[in-house]
């Protein structure tokens, strides 16, 4: 799951909740009767809370993994950095497939 997908999941959950609230009518109300709009409320599911917590944890992570950058930089400087074309192709195809299902 991409970080940007987390926002989409929250939005989808909120929209689903809003749709279910707008469909539900209190018992005893007929279409001709005036209805009293209930108070607006937010009811976060356990899943929504977990997603929110994941967002907070992700925000705490550094944008750049400095130790990994330094490791690769030293390999490039020493001339020992080598990635096969097959590895690159496998990653590209794998990410493309994941994007299709996301």
VMD Tcl script that draws the C-alpha trace (Angstrom):
set ca {
  {0.00 0.00 0.00}
  {1.29 3.39 -0.88}
  {1.29 6.25 1.60}
  {-0.97 8.25 -0.68}
  {-3.51 5.40 -0.60}
  {-4.07 5.89 3.10}
  {-5.82 9.19 2.46}
  {-7.99 7.50 -0.16}
  {-9.00 4.74 2.27}
  {-10.02 7.29 4.91}
  {-12.03 9.23 2.35}
  {-13.73 6.06 1.16}
  {-14.66 5.07 4.71}
  {-16.12 8.51 5.39}
  {-18.09 8.48 2.14}
  {-19.43 5.00 2.87}
  {-20.50 6.12 6.34}
  {-22.21 9.21 4.94}
  {-24.06 7.14 2.33}
  {-25.30 4.68 4.95}
  {-26.46 7.52 7.20}
  {-28.35 9.25 4.38}
  {-30.13 6.01 3.39}
  {-31.26 5.12 6.91}
  {-34.55 6.71 8.01}
  {-35.94 6.61 11.53}
  {-38.86 4.18 12.01}
  {-42.30 5.76 11.80}
  {-41.34 8.49 9.36}
  {-43.13 8.47 6.08}
  {-41.82 10.33 3.04}
  {-44.39 13.12 3.54}
  {-43.46 13.84 7.15}
  {-40.87 16.42 8.08}
  {-37.74 14.82 9.47}
  {-35.46 16.23 12.10}
  {-31.85 16.11 11.04}
  {-29.83 14.19 13.64}
  {-26.76 15.70 15.17}
  {-23.67 15.26 13.06}
  {-21.26 12.79 14.57}
  {-18.08 10.99 13.69}
  {-17.84 7.31 14.48}
  {-14.37 5.98 13.75}
  {-14.13 2.26 13.29}
  {-11.25 0.27 14.65}
  {-9.85 0.04 11.11}
  {-10.01 3.81 10.67}
  {-8.16 4.30 13.97}
  {-5.48 1.82 12.84}
  {-5.10 3.69 9.56}
  {-4.80 6.99 11.40}
  {-2.13 5.52 13.71}
  {-0.24 4.18 10.68}
  {-0.33 7.66 9.14}
  {1.18 9.13 12.30}
  {3.94 6.50 12.38}
  {4.75 7.00 8.69}
  {4.97 10.76 9.20}
  {7.67 10.14 11.84}
  {9.89 8.22 9.42}
  {12.71 10.12 7.71}
  {12.28 10.86 4.00}
  {15.78 9.56 3.25}
  {17.45 6.49 4.74}
  {20.90 8.03 5.20}
  {22.63 4.75 6.10}
  {21.41 3.15 2.85}
  {22.47 6.20 0.81}
  {25.95 6.14 2.35}
  {26.30 2.40 1.73}
  {25.41 2.72 -1.96}
  {27.52 5.86 -2.36}
  {30.60 4.07 -1.03}
  {29.94 1.11 -3.36}
  {29.68 3.48 -6.34}
  {32.87 5.29 -5.27}
  {34.71 1.95 -4.94}
  {33.34 0.65 -8.23}
  {31.66 -2.30 -6.50}
  {28.04 -1.25 -7.03}
  {26.42 -3.61 -9.50}
  {22.76 -4.33 -10.22}
  {21.78 -6.77 -12.93}
  {19.38 -5.78 -15.67}
  {17.25 -8.76 -14.69}
  {16.80 -7.39 -11.16}
  {15.78 -4.01 -12.54}
  {13.31 -5.58 -14.98}
  {11.78 -7.74 -12.23}
  {11.24 -4.71 -10.00}
  {9.69 -2.69 -12.83}
  {7.30 -5.50 -13.79}
  {6.43 -6.20 -10.15}
  {5.59 -2.56 -9.44}
  {3.53 -2.32 -12.63}
  {1.47 -5.33 -11.58}
  {0.94 -3.89 -8.09}
  {-0.20 -0.58 -9.62}
  {-2.78 -2.44 -11.72}
  {-4.38 -3.95 -8.63}
  {-4.12 -0.85 -6.44}
}
mol new
graphics top color blue
foreach p $ca { graphics top sphere $p radius 0.5 }
foreach p [lrange $ca 0 end-1] q [lrange $ca 1 end] { graphics top cylinder $p $q radius 0.2 }
display resetview
